[in-house]
Amino acid sequence: MELEIKGVHFTVHDDTRELITTKLEKLEFAAEYIVDLQFTLTRENPDFLAEVKLHLSWGHSSVIKVRSYDLHEGITTLIDKLDHKIRKERDKVTDHK
């Protein structure tokens, strides 16, 4: 799995990168399905827009967005939504086999 994290209008600090990688550990069940994840964290005063682009091995792509006043809270919510999306897509694919 390839992981990219970038910030727009601010610098992404190491603690934020560490939070993302720590939260992504709950997606280990799908590591073989995920081709890459591209996180874009945008500062839009007074809040943040957290976005992730997901690419799965069978060609499915999704974009998930969360707007939050607190960046770390937004990242947690975003990864929860990402987890739900991956489980849903994985179940669709395994149901059709």
Sine and cosine of phi, psi and omega as CSV:
sin_phi,cos_phi,sin_psi,cos_psi,sin_omega,cos_omega
0.00,0.00,0.76,-0.65,0.03,-1.00
-0.99,-0.14,0.71,-0.71,-0.05,-1.00
-0.82,-0.57,0.78,-0.63,0.05,-1.00
-0.78,-0.62,0.74,-0.67,0.02,-1.00
-0.78,-0.63,0.84,-0.55,0.04,-1.00
-0.69,-0.72,0.47,-0.88,0.01,-1.00
-0.92,-0.39,0.60,-0.80,0.06,-1.00
-0.88,-0.47,0.81,-0.58,-0.02,-1.00
0.95,0.31,0.23,0.97,0.13,-0.99
-0.21,-0.98,0.25,-0.97,0.01,-1.00
-1.00,-0.10,0.76,-0.65,0.04,-1.00
-0.99,0.16,0.88,-0.47,-0.04,-1.00
-0.99,0.14,0.28,-0.96,-0.03,-1.00
-0.87,0.50,-0.58,0.81,-0.01,-1.00
-0.92,0.40,-0.54,0.84,0.06,-1.00
-0.94,0.33,-0.67,0.74,0.06,-1.00
-0.88,0.47,-0.66,0.75,0.01,-1.00
-0.91,0.42,-0.63,0.77,0.05,-1.00
-0.86,0.51,-0.72,0.70,-0.01,-1.00
-0.89,0.46,-0.75,0.66,-0.02,-1.00
-0.91,0.42,-0.57,0.82,0.05,-1.00
-0.92,0.40,-0.72,0.69,0.00,-1.00
-0.91,0.42,-0.52,0.86,-0.01,-1.00
-0.94,0.34,-0.24,0.97,0.03,-1.00
-0.87,0.49,-0.45,0.89,0.02,-1.00
-0.96,0.29,-0.13,0.99,0.04,-1.00
-0.99,-0.15,0.20,0.98,-0.02,-1.00
-0.83,0.55,-0.51,0.86,0.00,-1.00
-0.87,0.50,-0.39,0.92,-0.07,-1.00
-0.92,-0.39,0.23,0.97,-0.07,-1.00
-0.84,0.54,-0.56,0.83,-0.02,-1.00
-0.96,0.28,-0.33,0.94,-0.01,-1.00
-1.00,-0.03,-0.46,0.89,-0.10,-0.99
-1.00,0.10,0.86,-0.51,0.06,-1.00
-0.99,0.16,-0.80,0.61,0.07,-1.00
-0.40,-0.92,0.37,-0.93,0.06,-1.00
-0.79,-0.62,0.78,-0.63,0.02,-1.00
-0.86,-0.51,0.95,-0.30,0.02,-1.00
-1.00,-0.03,0.75,-0.66,0.11,-0.99
-0.82,-0.57,0.88,-0.48,-0.01,-1.00
-0.94,-0.34,0.89,-0.46,-0.09,-1.00
-0.90,-0.43,0.76,-0.65,0.07,-1.00
-1.00,0.04,0.90,-0.44,0.07,-1.00
-0.81,-0.59,1.00,-0.09,-0.10,-0.99
-0.72,0.69,0.75,-0.66,0.05,1.00
-1.00,-0.09,0.12,0.99,-0.10,-1.00
-0.86,-0.51,-0.10,-0.99,-0.01,-1.00
-0.85,-0.52,0.52,-0.86,0.15,-0.99
-0.91,-0.41,0.90,-0.44,0.05,-1.00
-0.97,-0.25,0.78,-0.63,-0.07,-1.00
-0.70,-0.71,0.62,-0.78,0.08,-1.00
-0.74,-0.68,0.70,-0.72,0.12,-0.99
-0.97,-0.24,0.82,-0.57,-0.07,-1.00
-0.93,-0.36,0.75,-0.66,0.08,-1.00
-0.82,-0.58,0.85,-0.53,-0.02,-1.00
-0.97,-0.23,0.36,-0.93,-0.14,-0.99
-0.90,0.44,-0.40,0.91,0.00,-1.00
-1.00,-0.06,0.25,0.97,0.14,-0.99
0.99,-0.15,-0.08,1.00,-0.01,-1.00
-0.97,0.26,0.67,-0.74,0.08,-1.00
-0.78,-0.63,0.59,-0.81,0.04,-1.00
-0.61,-0.79,0.44,-0.90,0.13,-0.99
-0.83,-0.55,0.80,-0.60,-0.01,-1.00
-0.85,-0.52,0.73,-0.68,-0.05,-1.00
-0.79,-0.61,0.57,-0.82,0.08,-1.00
-0.64,-0.77,0.73,-0.68,0.08,-1.00
-0.95,-0.30,0.75,-0.66,-0.05,-1.00
-0.48,-0.88,0.52,-0.85,0.06,-1.00
-0.95,0.31,-0.58,0.82,0.00,-1.00
-0.98,-0.22,0.85,-0.53,-0.08,-1.00
-0.87,0.50,-0.73,0.68,-0.06,-1.00
-0.92,0.38,-0.59,0.81,0.08,-1.00
-0.90,0.43,-0.66,0.75,0.04,-1.00
-0.90,0.45,-0.65,0.76,0.03,-1.00
-0.90,0.43,-0.67,0.74,0.03,-1.00
-0.87,0.49,-0.72,0.70,0.03,-1.00
-0.89,0.45,-0.68,0.74,0.00,-1.00
-0.87,0.49,-0.70,0.72,-0.03,-1.00
-0.94,0.33,-0.54,0.84,0.12,-0.99
-0.89,0.46,-0.68,0.73,0.04,-1.00
-0.91,0.41,-0.62,0.78,0.04,-1.00
-0.89,0.46,-0.69,0.72,0.04,-1.00
-0.85,0.53,-0.73,0.69,0.01,-1.00
-0.88,0.48,-0.69,0.72,-0.02,-1.00
-0.90,0.44,-0.70,0.72,-0.01,-1.00
-0.90,0.43,-0.68,0.73,0.03,-1.00
-0.88,0.47,-0.67,0.75,0.00,-1.00
-0.89,0.45,-0.73,0.68,-0.01,-1.00
-0.92,0.39,-0.64,0.77,0.03,-1.00
-0.89,0.46,-0.67,0.74,0.03,-1.00
-0.90,0.44,-0.62,0.79,0.06,-1.00
-0.87,0.50,-0.72,0.70,-0.05,-1.00
-0.93,0.36,-0.68,0.73,-0.03,-1.00
-0.95,0.31,-0.46,0.89,0.06,-1.00
-0.93,0.36,-0.47,0.88,-0.05,-1.00
-1.00,0.04,-0.09,1.00,-0.01,-1.00
-1.00,0.09,0.00,0.00,0.00,0.00
